[in-house]
């Protein structure tokens, strides 16, 4: 599990803090507020909401749930009794998953869709012109692809 401390908070990205907060929330949903230290939870919560995207996307409820005890109180209100941990985990995901989605995928620019479309057309048009043996220029291209290239390509 990712552990954040107040001293390390500046070294962590908002997405790291969001993932840590989700892991903490799942632990709390399954084991109560004692499953996570107040210090670790507060460090992740504070670091996450220093990010303007996270603050904009987050529910007001999550912004107020600053301690494991407060989150546990909310999750316990969702469901109690046998098998309720699954419902509480689902509630934890509902609180934090939109932030993770926004931090990882929602930061694209308006031109991303245009670039993606052009890349797909280019790949489909040029794929018919390649023979069975690729040219040296094609084989000399690096195989490591950035996440941007992976999103824009229709090939794995």
Secondary structure, 3 states (H helix, E strand, C coil): CCCCCCCCHHHCCHHHHHHHHHHHHHHHHHHCHHHCCHHHHHHHHHHHCCCHHHHHHCCHHHHHCCCHHHHHHHHHHHCCCCCHHHHHHHHHHHHHHHHHHHHHCCCCCCCHHHHHHHHHHHHHHHHCCCCCCCCHHHHCCCCCCCHHHHHHCCCC
